[in-house]
Amino acid sequence: MGKIRTGRLIALLIMCAGISTAGVSLHGLLERAHALGGPDDLDVPYVPTPESVVEKMLDMAAVTGSDLVYDLGCGDGRIVIAAAKERGAHGVGIDLDPERIRESKENAREARVADRVTFVRQDLYNTDLRDATVVTLYLLPSVNLEIRPKLFKELKPGTRVVSHDFDMGEWTADRTAEVDGSMVYFWVMPANVSGTWEWTMPGSAGGERCVLRLDQEFQNARGTLTAGSSEASVRDVRISGDQVSFTVDEAAGGKAAGTRYEGRVNGNTIEGVIHNPDGSSSAGRDWSARRDPSTAVSIDSSDELPL
Ligand SMILES: C[S@@+](CC[C@H](N)C(=O)[O-])C[C@H]1O[C@@H](n2cnc3c(N)ncnc32)[C@H](O)[C@@H]1O
């Protein structure tokens, strides 16, 4: 049986059985599609996201006119079309099923956003995601886990990821919401700050050399700061997009205990400001660190491949 006919049968099954969009149902649908001789190359059956959930996904990702939204497995194109029509964004929809791509293009023309959105028949696993500022997903738990290392490899720090119904395993969501019985998960891609960073502390006599060593998994990190001969742990490491901050509880590098470091990560550099324990920051207290690139490792724990 051809892919298109099977797609219609799936839609029919959903309507007749009133099947929910919960994970088990998607699995069941995929099994049934295969049992019907359906599209073997599809990793997820077609089940559209309800409009109320689409709105929530776009709200959580705070989509605006400056975004480029990728929907991986775009179905009838509703997520990128809504992003373009209601928020002025540009969008790219990817689907393996030619019938879905045909529908998406027609829907984009009807919604008068065909100039802002592109639909491509392509395997989501082979899609280059580097230009995306927002990625939307309604896949399956197993597929989310399979593409997770790809997200960490290709997406820029600060890119927002939203998933309908399914989480990302150990990569805990930054925020979640429930709408009309569906879960929405939201993440901001964290910068990779793993490895060894060095700088000379401004203001300290002769300029004391500082070495920051960070171990990172997803958006969580811990580590130590060595200044001269003294080593201190860092705590409350926060990584959101390209922003990193942490507190050092012991005096280090001429700074008092409780000093907070904030910075912006750009590849192998961090530029930032140092805040005194009382919260003030004074001119000349900036820090500028460089990382030895060979010390950075993957921050997705399931990723066995080198960076
Ligand atoms: C659950 S539907 C989600 C549709 C749409 N994103 C939405 O939320 O309304 C999953 C879609 O993924 C597509 N799909 C399945 N495997 C795929 C793959 N390997 N590459 C690209 N698309 C795929 C299916 O054809 C289907 O349209």
The ligand as a Tripos MOL2 file, in Angstrom:
@<TRIPOS>MOLECULE
LIG
   27    29     1     0     0
SMALL
NO_CHARGES

@<TRIPOS>ATOM
      1 C1          3.1720   13.8620   14.4190 C.3       1 LIG1
      2 S1          3.3220   14.6020   12.8060 S.3       1 LIG1
      3 C2          3.6000   16.3020   13.2430 C.3       1 LIG1
      4 C3          3.1210   17.2640   12.1750 C.3       1 LIG1
      5 C4          3.3240   18.7390   12.5100 C.3       1 LIG1
      6 N1          4.6780   19.0250   12.9530 N.3       1 LIG1
      7 C5          2.3670   19.1810   13.5870 C.2       1 LIG1
      8 O1          2.8300   19.2930   14.7610 O.co2     1 LIG1
      9 O2          1.1890   19.3920   13.2910 O.co2     1 LIG1
     10 C6          4.9360   14.0060   12.3200 C.3       1 LIG1
     11 C7          5.3150   14.2870   10.8750 C.3       1 LIG1
     12 O3          6.6560   13.8420   10.6880 O.3       1 LIG1
     13 C8          6.8020   13.3500    9.3720 C.3       1 LIG1
     14 N2          7.9840   12.4750    9.3790 N.ar      1 LIG1
     15 C9          8.1020   11.2300    9.8960 C.ar      1 LIG1
     16 N3          9.3540   10.7720    9.7740 N.ar      1 LIG1
     17 C10        10.0770   11.7600    9.1740 C.ar      1 LIG1
     18 C11        11.4380   11.9060    8.7870 C.ar      1 LIG1
     19 N4         12.3420   10.9440    9.0130 N.pl3     1 LIG1
     20 N5         11.8180   13.0620    8.2100 N.ar      1 LIG1
     21 C12        10.9240   14.0630    7.9760 C.ar      1 LIG1
     22 N6          9.6090   13.9630    8.3090 N.ar      1 LIG1
     23 C13         9.1950   12.8450    8.9150 C.ar      1 LIG1
     24 C14         5.4870   12.6560    9.1060 C.3       1 LIG1
     25 O4          5.2270   12.5450    7.7150 O.3       1 LIG1
     26 C15         4.4880   13.5880    9.8170 C.3       1 LIG1
     27 O5          3.9560   14.5340    8.9330 O.3       1 LIG1
@<TRIPOS>BOND
     1     1     2 1
     2     2     3 1
     3     2    10 1
     4     3     4 1
     5     4     5 1
     6     5     6 1
     7     5     7 1
     8     7     8 2
     9     7     9 1
    10    10    11 1
    11    11    12 1
    12    11    26 1
    13    12    13 1
    14    13    14 1
    15    13    24 1
    16    14    15 ar
    17    14    23 ar
    18    15    16 ar
    19    16    17 ar
    20    17    18 ar
    21    17    23 ar
    22    18    19 1
    23    18    20 ar
    24    20    21 ar
    25    21    22 ar
    26    22    23 ar
    27    24    25 1
    28    24    26 1
    29    26    27 1
@<TRIPOS>SUBSTRUCTURE
     1 LIG1         1 GROUP 0 **** ****
